[in-house]
Amino acid sequence: MASQPTPSQQHSTTGEAGGAVVSGALDLDLLGPRISRHVYGHFAEHLGRCIYGGFFVGEDSGIPNEGGIRLDVVEALRALDIPNLRWPGGCFADDYHWRDGIGPREKRPRMVNSHWGDVVEDNSFGTHEFMHLCELLGAEPYVSGNVGSGTPREMSEWVEYLTRGDDSPMASLRRANGRDEPWAVRFWGLGNEPWGCGGNMRAEHYADLARQFGTYARDHGTNELYRIAAGAADDDYRWTQVLMEGLGRRLGTRGPHRGHGLSVYQAVSFHYYTVPGPWEHKGSATEFETDDYYRTMVEAQRIEELLAGHAAVMDAYDPEKRVGLVLDEWGTWFDVEPGTNPGFLFQQNTLRDALVASVHFDAFHRHADRLVMANIAQTVNVLQAMLLTDGGTLVRTPSYHAFEMSKGHQDAQVLPLVLRSPAPALDVDGTPLRTFSASASAKDGRALVSLTNLDADRPVDVELDLRGAGVGTPSARILTADSLARHNTADEPDAVVPQAFSGARVEGGALRLELPAHSFVTVELPLQA
């Protein structure tokens, strides 16, 4: 049985159908911070079937491809307006030496992927293939450099290889490998998880390395790097503090005096996964009880606390918010599917995962003044994937659809949404779970309102006073299913897909709708002057 609310946590108002009533106000004329499109970013690591069989099948494959890159995957991701793609890891990044992945594929050396399955890779997917993938996607590349086992020179030369346009040694090598013009590559990660698989370092040691590697990762021509220092796990606020201290007094300095302030790195990251159980037994992705669902949602909502905590540390050193916060790994992490390689991290993806995503999106919007990027882990066939492939088949997951429904928030400005009545809450093992989540933004003459009802069994009636502008007829879509564990497969690819939602209406200057149990709804409002 699901955990039930205690008397002190009962919903403040009850609707006719027995669900909660939430009321509030949405100010349509008060434009807040811009939501960076990059908070809807993605992540592709050499892990399991994410790259090989996911993004890349080789030019000899019978699956339609361009240069070995699957075109069905490209088409599906372009529909999300995918803004950026992080590669090659993850833990893999600090074992990856980029020179092994350039030149004729048949001459590239093989390597052992010791982190993920202990498999041997042939390096057939390397720098040129990744950049081609990003071009096909229309996405900006986010390259994670090797700090753990690499050298500052190795990273410096990779930057030069990618971005320099004259006849320098690395630019000449790039041309010899078939690419004349340099690429534009802004985002550059200075290692990955140095506190763990990236070197088991202390914060102080890594902060010094970040300054060193960031110094030698140079801007070339008009390409200006946005260097991201590898940050904390979960709530390790001290790690963020040490990185902010590492920027020194000349925090805002850019220009010729490298090694000071923002000349070494412009952002710090952290990672957070939604794991509902102990690490040794995280639980099944598809077979779970209502209690397990609520525990998952408690862990998902913790992202709000973590974003606020890391932002508060950064504010103490950088009140003008010149340093960005990056959440470049997030998502659900369950036990792998039975019968699959445990090192490949393949898990199914249900409506529960999509609701985890919607809760994260609302938190991202509320912290748009500091959060500049986030990357779901991972895009294809790994953890909370957008897409699942098996041979020539491709399945869009419920999480994919949550991203597609939310793409209108990219580069929009936050609209204040204030609730007057308390959001519904349930007691879950002594922790309150807010069962209603919402956020809103505006751009191009339209407002987009996202609303999530996490209650597994009861609907919620929503009434939001619309202030500051008139609105036209709303249009809405809903993502839900008859079961929280419902998921899409090759046999049932449309078991969980967005549907038109006729329940949203504007009456008496208010947006009114009833959110069904366990549902995610987006409402688009045309704005009138």
ZASEVO-850362 format. One line per 2 residues: number of its first residue (from 0); their letters; for each residue z, x, y of C-alpha. Coordinates in Angstrom, 1 decimal, padded with zeros to 4 digits, m for minus. Layout:
<recs>
NUM> A> Z:X:Y; ...
</recs>
This chain:
<recs>
0> MA> 000.0:000.0:000.0; m000.6:001.1:003.6
2> SQ> 002.3:002.1:005.8; 003.3:m000.8:007.9
4> PT> 004.5:m000.7:011.5; 008.2:m000.9:012.2
6> PS> 009.4:m003.8:014.5; 009.6:m001.4:017.5
8> QQ> 006.0:m000.3:016.9; 004.5:m003.7:016.4
10> HS> 001.4:m004.4:018.6; 002.5:m005.7:022.0
12> TT> 000.2:m008.7:021.9; m001.4:m010.5:018.9
14> GE> m004.8:m012.2:018.9; m005.7:m015.4:017.1
16> AG> m007.0:m013.5:014.1; m003.7:m011.6:013.7
18> GA> m004.9:m008.4:015.2; m003.8:m006.6:018.4
20> VV> m004.9:m007.3:021.9; m005.6:m004.3:024.1
22> SG> m006.2:m004.7:027.8; m007.0:m002.1:030.5
24> AL> m009.4:m001.2:033.3; m012.5:000.9:033.5
26> DL> m013.5:002.3:036.9; m017.2:002.5:037.1
28> DL> m017.4:004.2:040.5; m014.9:007.1:039.9
30> LG> m016.9:009.9:038.3; m014.8:012.5:036.7
32> PR> m015.7:015.9:035.1; m019.0:016.3:033.4
34> IS> m018.9:016.2:029.6; m020.8:019.3:028.5
36> RH> m023.5:018.4:026.0; m022.3:021.5:024.1
38> VY> m019.2:019.7:022.9; m021.6:018.0:020.5
40> GH> m022.6:021.3:019.0; m023.1:022.3:015.4
42> FA> m022.4:025.2:013.0; m024.5:026.8:010.2
44> EH> m022.9:029.5:008.1; m024.2:031.3:005.1
46> LG> m022.0:029.2:002.9; m023.0:027.3:m000.2
48> RC> m026.2:025.3:000.4; m026.0:025.2:004.2
50> IY> m028.7:027.8:004.8; m030.5:028.2:001.5
52> GG> m031.6:024.8:000.3; m030.2:023.1:003.4
54> FF> m032.0:024.6:006.5; m034.2:027.0:004.6
56> VG> m036.3:026.6:001.5; m038.8:029.4:001.8
58> ED> m042.5:029.2:002.6; m043.5:028.7:m001.0
60> SG> m041.4:025.5:m001.4; m043.1:022.2:m002.1
62> IP> m040.7:020.7:000.5; m042.5:020.4:003.8
64> NE> m041.5:023.4:005.9; m042.5:025.6:008.7
66> GG> m041.9:029.3:008.1; m039.5:028.2:005.3
68> IR> m037.5:025.9:007.5; m037.1:022.3:006.2
70> LD> m038.9:019.9:008.5; m037.0:016.8:007.4
72> VV> m033.8:018.5:008.4; m035.3:019.5:011.8
74> EA> m036.5:015.9:012.4; m033.1:014.4:011.6
76> LR> m031.2:016.8:013.8; m033.6:016.5:016.8
78> AL> m032.7:012.8:016.8; m029.1:013.8:017.6
80> DI> m030.2:015.8:020.7; m028.5:018.8:019.0
82> PN> m027.5:021.0:021.9; m026.6:024.3:020.1
84> LR> m026.2:025.8:016.7; m023.6:028.5:015.8
86> WP> m024.7:031.2:013.2; m024.3:033.2:011.0
88> GG> m020.6:032.3:010.6; m017.7:031.8:010.2
90> CF> m016.1:034.4:007.9; m019.6:035.5:007.0
92> AD> m020.3:036.8:010.5; m017.8:039.7:010.2
94> DY> m019.6:040.9:007.0; m023.1:040.4:008.4
96> HW> m025.2:043.4:009.6; m028.1:042.0:011.5
98> RD> m030.5:044.9:010.8; m030.5:043.8:007.1
100> GI> m032.1:040.5:008.1; m035.1:041.6:010.1
102> GP> m038.5:043.0:009.0; m040.6:042.0:006.0
104> RE> m038.6:039.7:003.8; m039.5:041.5:000.6
106> KR> m038.1:044.8:002.0; m034.8:043.4:003.2
108> PR> m031.7:044.7:001.3; m029.6:042.3:m000.6
110> MV> m025.9:041.7:000.1; m022.8:040.1:m001.5
112> NS> m021.4:037.0:000.2; m017.8:037.9:m000.8
114> HW> m016.3:035.0:001.2; m018.2:032.1:m000.2
116> GD> m018.9:032.0:m003.9; m019.3:035.8:m004.4
118> VV> m023.0:035.3:m004.6; m025.8:037.8:m003.9
120> ED> m028.1:036.9:m000.9; m031.5:038.4:m000.2
122> NS> m031.3:038.2:003.6; m034.5:036.1:003.7
124> FG> m033.0:034.0:006.4; m032.2:036.4:009.3
126> TH> m032.5:036.7:013.1; m036.1:035.7:013.5
128> EF> m035.7:032.7:011.1; m032.6:031.5:013.0
130> MH> m034.3:031.8:016.3; m037.3:029.9:015.0
132> LC> m035.0:027.2:013.7; m033.4:026.9:017.1
134> EL> m036.8:026.6:018.7; m037.8:023.8:016.3
136> LG> m034.5:022.0:017.0; m034.7:022.4:020.7
138> AE> m031.1:023.8:020.5; m029.5:026.8:022.1
140> PY> m028.5:029.6:019.7; m024.9:030.6:019.5
142> VS> m024.7:034.0:017.8; m021.5:035.2:016.3
144> GN> m021.3:039.0:016.3; m019.6:041.2:013.8
146> VG> m016.3:042.6:015.1; m014.5:042.8:011.8
148> SG> m016.7:045.3:010.0; m019.2:046.1:012.7
150> TP> m019.3:048.4:015.8; m019.7:047.8:019.5
152> RE> m023.1:049.6:019.2; m024.3:047.3:016.5
154> MS> m023.5:044.2:018.6; m024.9:045.8:021.7
156> EW> m028.2:046.6:020.0; m028.4:043.0:018.6
158> VE> m028.1:041.6:022.1; m030.8:044.1:023.3
160> YL> m033.1:043.2:020.3; m032.8:039.5:021.1
162> TR> m032.9:039.4:024.9; m034.5:042.6:026.4
164> GD> m038.1:042.4:027.6; m039.3:045.9:028.4
166> DS> m040.1:048.9:026.0; m036.5:049.7:025.1
168> PM> m035.8:050.9:021.6; m034.6:047.5:020.3
170> AS> m037.2:045.5:022.2; m039.9:047.7:020.7
172> LR> m038.4:047.1:017.2; m038.5:043.4:017.8
174> RA> m042.2:043.6:018.7; m042.8:045.6:015.6
176> NG> m041.4:042.7:013.7; m043.7:040.2:015.3
178> RD> m042.0:038.9:018.4; m043.4:040.0:021.7
180> EP> m041.3:038.1:024.3; m037.5:038.2:024.2
182> WA> m035.5:035.1:023.5; m033.0:033.4:025.8
184> VR> m029.6:033.7:024.1; m026.6:032.8:026.3
186> FW> m023.8:032.1:023.8; m022.3:035.1:022.1
188> GL> m019.2:035.1:019.9; m017.1:038.2:019.7
190> GN> m016.2:037.9:016.1; m014.6:035.1:014.1
192> EP> m011.0:034.3:013.1; m009.8:037.9:013.6
194> WG> m006.3:036.7:012.6; m007.6:036.1:009.1
196> CG> m011.0:036.7:007.4; m012.3:038.5:010.5
198> GN> m009.9:041.5:010.1; m006.3:040.3:009.7
200> MR> m005.6:041.6:013.2; m002.7:041.1:015.6
202> AE> m003.5:039.3:018.8; m003.0:042.3:021.0
204> HY> m005.3:044.5:018.8; m008.0:041.8:018.9
206> AD> m007.7:041.3:022.6; m008.5:045.0:023.1
208> LA> m011.4:044.8:020.8; m012.7:041.7:022.6
210> RQ> m012.7:043.6:025.8; m014.4:046.6:024.2
212> FG> m017.1:044.6:022.4; m017.6:042.3:025.4
214> TY> m018.2:045.3:027.6; m021.0:046.6:025.4
216> AR> m022.6:043.2:024.9; m024.7:043.6:028.0
218> DH> m026.8:041.2:030.1; m030.5:042.2:030.0
220> GT> m033.0:041.0:032.6; m032.3:037.4:033.6
222> NE> m030.4:036.7:030.4; m026.7:036.3:031.3
224> LY> m024.4:036.2:028.3; m021.6:033.7:027.9
226> RI> m019.2:035.7:025.7; m016.7:033.8:023.6
228> AA> m013.5:035.6:022.5; m012.4:034.5:019.0
230> GA> m009.3:032.5:019.4; m006.4:030.9:017.7
232> AD> m005.8:028.9:014.6; m004.4:025.4:015.3
234> DD> m001.4:025.6:017.6; m001.1:029.4:017.9
236> YR> m000.7:029.2:021.7; 000.5:032.8:021.8
238> WT> m002.9:034.0:020.7; m004.5:032.1:023.6
240> QV> m001.9:033.6:026.0; m002.7:037.2:024.8
242> LM> m006.4:036.6:025.3; m005.8:035.2:028.8
244> EG> m003.6:038.2:029.7; m006.4:040.4:028.4
246> LG> m008.6:039.2:031.2; m006.3:040.9:033.7
248> RR> m005.9:040.2:037.3; m009.6:040.3:038.1
250> LG> m010.1:037.1:036.3; m012.9:035.8:038.4
252> TR> m014.9:039.0:038.6; m018.5:039.2:037.5
254> GP> m021.0:041.8:038.4; m021.4:045.6:037.9
256> HR> m017.8:046.5:037.2; m017.8:045.5:033.6
258> GH> m014.6:045.6:031.6; m012.7:043.5:034.1
260> GL> m012.0:039.8:034.2; m014.8:037.5:033.4
262> SV> m017.2:040.4:032.9; m015.9:040.9:029.4
264> YQ> m015.6:037.3:028.1; m016.0:033.9:029.7
266> AV> m014.4:031.7:027.1; m011.8:031.6:024.4
268> SF> m012.0:029.6:021.2; m009.8:028.0:018.6
270> HY> m010.3:026.3:015.3; m008.7:023.1:013.9
272> YT> m009.5:021.3:010.7; m008.3:017.8:009.7
274> VP> m006.6:018.4:006.4; m004.5:015.4:005.2
276> GP> m002.7:017.2:002.4; m001.3:020.6:001.3
278> WE> m003.9:023.3:001.3; m003.8:023.6:m002.5
280> HK> m004.6:019.9:m002.9; m006.3:018.4:000.2
282> GS> m007.3:015.2:m001.6; m010.6:013.7:m002.5
284> AT> m013.3:013.0:000.0; m014.2:009.7:m001.6
286> EF> m011.3:008.6:m003.7; m008.3:007.9:m001.5
288> ET> m005.7:005.2:m000.8; m005.0:003.6:002.6
290> DD> m002.0:005.8:003.0; m004.2:008.9:002.6
292> YY> m006.6:007.4:005.2; m003.8:007.0:007.7
294> RT> m002.5:010.5:007.1; m006.0:011.8:007.7
296> MV> m006.1:009.9:011.0; m002.7:011.3:012.1
298> EA> m004.1:014.8:011.6; m007.3:014.0:013.4
300> QR> m005.4:012.7:016.5; m003.5:015.9:016.6
302> IE> m006.6:017.4:018.3; m005.4:015.8:021.5
304> EL> m002.1:017.8:021.4; m003.9:021.0:020.6
306> LA> m006.5:020.7:023.4; m003.7:019.9:025.9
308> GH> m001.6:022.8:024.6; m004.3:025.5:024.8
310> AA> m005.5:024.1:028.1; m001.9:024.4:029.5
312> VM> m001.7:028.0:028.5; m005.0:028.7:030.2
314> DA> m004.1:026.8:033.3; m001.2:029.2:033.9
316> YD> m003.6:032.1:034.2; m006.7:030.3:035.4
318> PE> m005.8:027.2:037.5; m009.4:027.1:038.8
320> KR> m010.7:026.6:035.2; m013.2:029.4:035.3
322> VG> m012.6:030.3:031.7; m014.0:027.9:029.1
324> LV> m012.2:026.5:026.0; m014.3:026.4:022.9
326> LD> m013.5:024.5:019.7; m016.2:026.2:017.6
328> EW> m014.9:024.9:014.2; m013.6:021.4:013.6
330> GT> m013.9:018.6:011.0; m012.5:017.3:007.8
332> WF> m011.7:019.5:004.9; m011.1:017.9:001.5
334> DV> m011.3:019.2:m002.1; m014.8:020.0:m003.2
336> EP> m016.7:017.5:m005.2; m016.0:017.8:m009.0
338> GT> m018.4:020.0:m010.8; m019.5:022.0:m007.8
340> NP> m018.8:025.6:m007.0; m015.4:025.7:m005.2
342> GF> m016.7:028.5:m002.9; m019.5:026.3:m001.6
344> LF> m017.2:023.7:000.1; m019.4:020.7:m000.7
346> QQ> m017.8:017.4:000.0; m019.1:013.9:000.4
348> NT> m018.8:012.1:003.7; m017.5:008.6:004.1
350> LR> m016.8:006.1:006.9; m013.4:007.8:007.2
352> DA> m015.1:011.0:008.3; m017.1:009.2:011.0
354> LV> m013.9:007.7:012.4; m012.3:011.2:012.5
356> AS> m015.4:012.3:014.5; m015.1:009.4:017.0
358> VH> m011.4:010.2:017.6; m012.4:013.8:018.4
360> FD> m015.1:012.7:020.7; m012.7:010.7:022.8
362> AF> m010.3:013.7:023.1; m013.2:016.0:024.0
364> HR> m014.1:013.6:026.9; m010.6:013.5:028.1
366> HA> m010.5:017.3:028.3; m014.0:017.8:029.8
368> DR> m012.5:019.8:032.7; m011.7:022.7:030.3
370> LV> m013.5:022.2:027.0; m017.0:023.6:027.3
372> MA> m018.2:023.6:023.6; m017.3:022.3:020.2
374> NI> m019.0:022.8:016.8; m018.7:020.5:013.8
376> AQ> m018.3:022.4:010.5; m020.8:022.3:009.1
378> TV> m024.3:020.9:009.7; m025.8:020.6:006.2
380> NV> m024.1:020.4:002.7; m020.8:022.0:003.8
382> LQ> m017.5:020.2:004.8; m018.1:017.4:007.3
384> AM> m021.8:017.7:007.2; m024.4:015.7:009.1
386> LL> m026.9:015.9:006.3; m026.8:016.3:002.5
388> TD> m029.8:017.6:000.7; m030.6:017.9:m003.0
390> GG> m034.1:019.2:m003.7; m036.5:017.2:m001.7
392> TL> m034.0:014.4:m000.8; m032.1:014.2:002.4
394> VR> m029.2:011.8:003.2; m027.8:011.1:006.7
396> TP> m024.0:010.9:006.5; m021.7:008.4:008.4
398> SY> m020.7:011.4:010.6; m024.4:011.9:011.5
400> HA> m024.5:008.3:012.7; m021.3:008.7:014.8
402> FE> m023.0:011.7:016.5; m026.2:009.8:017.1
404> MS> m024.3:006.8:018.6; m022.4:009.1:021.0
406> KG> m025.3:011.3:022.2; m025.4:009.3:025.5
408> HQ> m022.2:011.0:026.5; m023.9:014.4:026.6
410> DA> m023.8:015.8:030.2; m022.5:012.4:031.5
412> QV> m019.5:012.2:033.8; m016.2:010.9:032.5
414> LP> m015.1:007.4:033.7; m011.4:006.6:034.0
416> LV> m010.3:004.2:031.3; m006.7:003.2:031.6
418> LR> m004.9:000.9:029.2; m002.3:m001.5:030.6
420> SP> m000.9:m002.7:027.2; 000.3:m000.1:024.7
422> AP> m002.3:001.0:022.2; m001.4:m000.3:018.7
424> AL> 000.6:002.2:016.6; 001.6:002.5:013.0
426> DV> 004.4:004.5:011.6; 002.9:007.0:009.2
428> DG> 005.5:009.1:007.5; 007.6:009.1:010.7
430> TP> 004.6:009.9:013.0; 003.1:007.2:015.2
432> LR> m000.6:006.7:014.8; m002.4:005.1:017.7
434> TF> m004.9:002.8:016.1; m007.1:002.2:019.1
436> SA> m009.1:005.0:020.8; m011.6:004.7:023.6
438> SA> m013.5:006.7:026.3; m016.3:006.1:028.7
440> SA> m018.9:008.1:030.7; m021.8:007.4:033.1
442> KD> m025.2:009.0:033.8; m028.7:007.8:034.8
444> GR> m027.5:004.4:035.9; m025.7:003.5:032.7
446> AL> m022.2:003.6:031.4; m021.4:004.3:027.7
448> VS> m018.1:003.0:026.3; m016.9:004.2:022.9
450> LT> m014.2:002.2:021.1; m012.6:002.9:017.8
452> NL> m010.3:000.7:015.7; m008.5:002.8:013.2
454> DA> m006.5:m000.1:011.7; m007.6:m000.4:008.1
456> DR> m007.1:m004.1:007.8; m006.9:m005.9:011.2
458> PV> m009.2:m006.3:014.1; m008.3:m005.6:017.7
460> DV> m009.3:m007.7:020.7; m010.3:m005.6:023.7
462> EL> m010.4:m006.7:027.4; m011.4:m004.1:030.0
464> DL> m011.6:m005.1:033.7; m014.7:m003.5:035.1
466> RG> m014.1:m002.2:038.6; m016.2:m000.5:041.2
468> AG> m019.7:m001.7:040.2; m021.6:m004.6:038.8
470> VG> m023.1:m004.4:035.4; m026.0:m006.0:033.6
472> TP> m026.1:m007.4:030.1; m024.3:m005.1:027.6
474> SA> m025.9:m003.8:024.4; m023.7:m002.6:021.6
476> RI> m023.9:m001.0:018.1; m021.2:m000.8:015.4
478> LT> m020.6:001.6:012.5; m018.4:000.2:009.8
480> AD> m018.5:m000.8:006.1; m016.7:m003.0:003.6
482> SL> m014.7:000.1:002.5; m013.3:003.1:004.2
484> AR> m014.6:005.2:001.2; m018.1:003.9:001.6
486> HN> m020.7:006.6:001.8; m024.5:007.3:001.7
488> TA> m026.3:008.7:m001.3; m029.9:009.3:m002.3
490> DE> m029.7:005.9:m004.1; m028.1:004.1:m001.2
492> PD> m029.0:006.1:001.9; m028.2:003.2:004.3
494> AV> m024.8:002.1:002.9; m023.1:003.1:006.2
496> VP> m025.5:002.9:009.2; m025.2:001.6:012.7
498> QA> m026.0:m002.1:013.2; m026.6:m004.1:016.3
500> FS> m023.3:m005.6:017.5; m023.4:m009.0:019.3
502> GA> m019.7:m009.3:019.9; m019.6:m007.4:023.3
504> RV> m019.9:m009.6:026.4; m019.1:m009.4:030.1
506> EG> m017.1:m012.4:031.3; m015.1:m012.8:034.6
508> GA> m015.7:m009.2:035.5; m014.3:m007.8:032.2
510> LR> m015.8:m006.4:029.1; m014.5:m008.3:026.1
512> LE> m015.0:m007.7:022.4; m013.3:m007.9:019.1
514> LP> m013.4:m004.7:017.1; m013.4:m005.3:013.4
516> AH> m011.0:m003.3:011.2; m012.0:000.4:010.6
518> SF> m014.9:000.4:013.0; m016.6:002.5:015.7
520> VT> m018.5:000.7:018.5; m020.5:002.0:021.4
522> VE> m021.3:m000.3:024.3; m024.0:000.5:026.9
524> LP> m023.6:m001.1:030.3; m026.5:m001.0:032.9
526> LQ> m024.9:m000.3:036.3; m025.8:m002.2:039.4
528> A> m025.3:m001.0:042.9
</recs>
